[in-house]
């Protein structure tokens, strides 16, 4: 059995930190609990079988299964009497850990199953990080932890939250690029999803078209600049992604039924 406990002060890595990790090949019938843990922990079974009980719900698990322990939840787990399990584990603390886990199916069930190599590789990286010099150890551990959290979000996403994340990223992109001509095809490429799917998803989630939303963001910014600055109309046009002042003026009038100059005066 190998157990590593990180010396990082929780308050120095308040968002997310590795509290403990390790690997154990259990004896037949080896058990832990009933008990309560003080951090989030994920155990990943590399071979064998065992039983995990959380809040009176019993799960019979085998190689490729993993279980999540939440702080202050009553748990018990036990290796099989004939085919005892071995598992790697990681213990996590930090203010953002619940936020990241909420993006995954672990928000609904403490169990997931994975048979690829990626998770094993991450646990090996975690073990390697513990053997680094102290001045880089914490950085490497935190780096691997974020890789583990990203792995969970990628492979076990909570379906409706995935949609919400796409919409949030779309909105964020539009806000950050309000001073540029925004092409929907380029936006889809940036997000990494099909253009048609993106526009349908946005319409379903926001009850307005993506084109209308882009126009509204640009219009709101143009109105703000007209009200709060003395910038010339052509400068404001550039700041909301229009290279042609005349085209901007026609667009603004079409959107508001009043010219930009009249809006500023009013």
N, C-alpha and C positions, 0 to 999 in steps of 0.2 A: 504494500500500500504506500502511495506517495501523497502527501498532503502539503500544500503550500498555503501559507497565510500571508497576505500582503500587509506591509507595514504602512502603506499610505494612509494618512489621516483623512477620514471621510470628508472633513470640511475643506480640504485642499482640492478635492475632486468632486465637488458637490453635485455635478450633473450625473456622472456615472463613474464607478470605479469597481475594480475587482477586489472583492473582500477575501475570497479564498478559492482555491481550485485544487484538483487532485485526481487520482485514479486509484481504484481499489478492485481487487479480485477477491470476492467474498467467499467465506467458508459456507458450507451447507447450512441453511437455516439462520444465517447471520441476520440480525434485525436491528433496527434503530427506531426508538420511540415506544409509545406515543410521546410526541414532543412538539415544541414550537421552535421555529428558526427565526433569527433576527434579520435575515436578508433574503432576497430572492435567490433561489438556487435552481439550476437545471442539471439533472442527471441524465446522461446519455448511455444507454446499455450497449456494450460492445459485443457481448455474447452471454448466453445463459438466459435464465428466467427469474422472475420474482413478482412480488405483489406490492402495490403502492395503495395506501388508503389515505384519503384526504377528506376531512369533514364527513366521515362515515360513507364516502363513496369509494368502492373497491375497484382496482384495476389490475388485471393480470397481464404482465408485460414481458417482452422478449427482446432479442437482438434487434436493434434498429429503432426501438421505442425510446422515448424520452419523457420525463415528467418534470413539471415545474412546481416548486415549493414557494409559496408566498409567505411573507412575514406574518407572524402571529396566527397562522392557520394550523390547526391540529393535524399532524401527519404521523404516519407509521409506514415503514417499508421493510421488506424481508426477502432475503434470497431464497430461491426454491430449495427444497430439501434434497432433491435429486440432481438438479441441473442449475447450480447457483450462478447468479449473474456477476458480471464485472461491469463497472461503469466509470466514466469520466464525469467530473462535475465542475461547475463554475458557480461561485457565489457573487452576487452583484448588489451594490448599494448605490443610491444616488437619487436625486429629485426627479430625473427624467426617465428612470427605469420603468415606472408604471406607464408613462406616456408612450414609450416605445412598444412595450408589450401589448398595450391596448390596440395597436395597429395590427396585431396578429391574431390567429385563431386561439392563442393561449388566453385571450380574454374570455373565451367561452368554455374552454376545456383545458385542463392542465396537462394533456397528453398530446404528443405528436409523434409521427413515424417518419424516419428518413434512412435510406439505404445507400446513399452515395458516399463519396470520399470527402466531400468538402468539410463536413462537421468534424470528422476525425482529424483532418488537417489543421483545423482551427484549434483544437485541443492540443495538438502537438506544438503549434506556435505559442500557445499559452504556456506550456511547459518550458519551452525554450526561453521565453521572456523572463521567467523567474530566475534563470541562471545568468542574466545579464548584469553588468555593473549597476550599482545602486542609482547612479545619476541618470540612467536611461531606462531602468526597469519599469518605473511607474508609467512612463510614456508608452512603452511597448505594451504593457498590460492593458492600458486604456485603449490603445489602438486595436488590439485583438478583441477586446470587449465590444467595441463598436462594430467590428467585423461580424461578431456573433449576432449582435442585434440586427444588423443589416441582413444577414443570412436568414434570420427568422422572418423579417418583414418581406423579404423577397420570395422565400419558398412557402411561407404559411401566412399570406396576407389575409386580413379580414376583408371580405369582398367589398362591402359598401364603403369602408374606409379607404380602400384603394381608389375608388371613384372620387371620393372627397379630396384625397391627396392630389389627384390629377387636376381637379378643378382649382384647388388652391395654388398649384404650381402654375397653371395657366394665368390666373389672376395676377400672381406675383410677377410673372414675365411681362405681362402687359403694363403693369405699373412701372416696372424698372425700365421699360423701353418705350415709354409714352412719347419721348422726344424723337422717335424714329418712325418711319413708315413700317407698320407691322403687317407682314405677310403671313396668312394663316398656314401656308405650306411650311414656312420657316419655323413657325411656332410649333407645329406638329413634329417637325424634325428635332427641335430642341427638347420637347417633352419625351420623344421617343415612342410615339404611338401613331397609328394611322390617322390621316387627316379627317376622313369621313367619320370614323369612330369618335374622334375628339370633338367634332362639332355636334354630333348627336348626343354624346355624353354631357357636354356643356349645356345644351338646350334642355335636356331632361333634368339636370341638377339645378339649373338657375332660372328656368322658365323664360329665357330670352336667348336670342341667337348670339353666337360669338362675335359676329360682325357688329351687332347692335351694342354689345358690351364694350368692344374696343372704341366705338364711336363715343359712348357715354363717358368712358374714362378720359379720353382726349378732350371732350367737351367740358367736363368738370374741371380739368386742369386749365383749359383756356379761360374759362370763366373766373377761376381763382386768380390767374395772372392779370386778367383785365381789371379785376376789382382791387387787387392788392399791390400792383406795381404800376410804374409809369413807362413800361417798355412799349416800344413801337409795335404796331400790329404785325409787321413782318417778323420781328423778333419773337413774338408770341407764337406766330405760325411755325417758326422753326423749332420752338421748344415743345410743340405738340406733334412734330413729325411731318410738317408740310413745308416743302421747299418753295412752293408757289404761293405768294401772298394772296393773289387774286382767287386761286382755287380755294384757299383756306376761308376767305371771306364769303364765297358762295356757299361752301360747306357749312360754315357757322350760321349763316342766315337760313339755310335750309333746315338746320337742326332746331333753331330757336325762334324762327320767324321774326328776327330782329338782327340788324347788322352788329358786328363787333363794336364799332364806334358808338352806336346807339346804346348797346348794352353797358358799355363803360360809363356813358353819361347818365344812364338811368340808375 
